[in-house]
């Protein structure tokens, strides 16, 4: 039980507070795939349409992917080149 509480505490510390998050948008022509991890080797969990507002919560610069939460509340990874601060 103590391990469960410790794990939950670590997860809560890793979460990015909403006050520090910044709105961004998907800038691909039609859509981009959302993956379960930072790269194409991870499972595709959906797609995000161009112009969709997303919140960036993490970035993996080595792989070129950003972890985002989309307007439907899904959390996944998209290529960073498709994330912009300008609405489409």
Long-range contacts (C-beta under 8 A, 24 or more apart in sequence): 16-57, 16-58, 18-55, 21-55, 21-56, 21-57, 22-55, 22-56, 22-85, 23-53, 23-54, 23-55, 23-85, 24-53, 24-54, 24-55, 24-56, 24-68, 24-83, 24-84, 24-85, 25-51, 25-52, 25-53, 25-54, 25-83, 25-84, 25-85, 25-86, 25-87, 25-88, 26-50, 26-51, 26-52, 26-54, 26-78, 26-82, 26-83, 26-84, 26-88, 27-82, 27-83, 27-84, 27-86, 27-88, 28-82, 32-78, 32-79, 32-82, 33-78, 34-68, 34-70, 34-74, 34-76, 34-77, 34-78, 35-65, 35-76, 35-77, 35-78, 36-76, 36-77, 37-77, 38-63, 38-65, 38-67, 38-77, 39-63, 39-65, 39-77, 42-77, 45-74, 45-76, 46-74, 46-76, 48-78, 50-88, 51-87, 51-88, 53-87, 54-78, 54-83, 56-83
